[in-house]
Amino acid sequence: MSCGGYADGTTWYAASRQRYGCGTKLKMEANGKCVVVTALDYGPDVCVETAAGQPILDASPLVGKHLFGESGVG
């Protein structure tokens, strides 16, 4: 990961350091639940956001599991 560490799915992280800076804490909410993640990587690629037509926050599997009940929500 561009800010250090490993993308091993065992920590609460998200990509978006280009927007927020390495180590920035980000609050994510969905389905009445909330998590705080740390920006630790660059991404997602601009083609992903272009295809979606909006900004995308690429987060670790722990985030998907907690907020949506699915570890792979990409």
N, C-alpha and C positions, 0 to 999 in steps of 0.2 A: 504494500500500500504506500502511496506517495508521502504520507506523513509518518511512516514507520509502522511497525507491527505487522500482523498477518491477518489476511482475510480468511480465517478458519471457521467463522460462523459461531464462535463462542463468546463474542463480546457485542456490546450495544454500540454499533457504529453506522455511519452513513458516508456516502461519497457526496461531495459538494464543497470541498475545500477551496475551489476556485471562486465560489460565491461568498463563503463565510470564513475561510481561513482554517488552517490546521488546529485542531483541538477545540474548536468552538462547540459549545453544547447547543443542541437543537431539540426542542420539544415537539414531539409528534403525537397527534391525537386522531383516533378513529374508533368508531363503534363504542363510544363511551369509555374508552381506555386511553391511557397516556403513557408514553415512555420518553426518556431523555437519552439521546444518542450523542456521540462525539463525531465530528467531521474528521475523518482519517484518510480519505482518498480523494482522488480527482475523478469526476464523472457525474452523471453518465455522459456518454458521447453526445454531441450536438444532434446527431442524426436521430437519436431516440426521442429527444425533446421536440425536434421538428416533426417527426411522425405523430407524436402525441398532441402536438399543437399547444403545449404548455410545459412549464418546468416540471421535472421529475426528480424525486429524491430516491436514490438507490440505497437501500438500507440492508442491514445484515438479516440473515434468516431468523434470528431471535425476535426481531421487530415484527416481521411478517407473522410469526407464530403467535406472538402476544396480541397484536392488534386484529389479526384476521383469522387466526386459527390455522394458518398455512405457512410452512417455512419457505416455500418457493412460490412467491407471488409475482415473479418477474415475467 
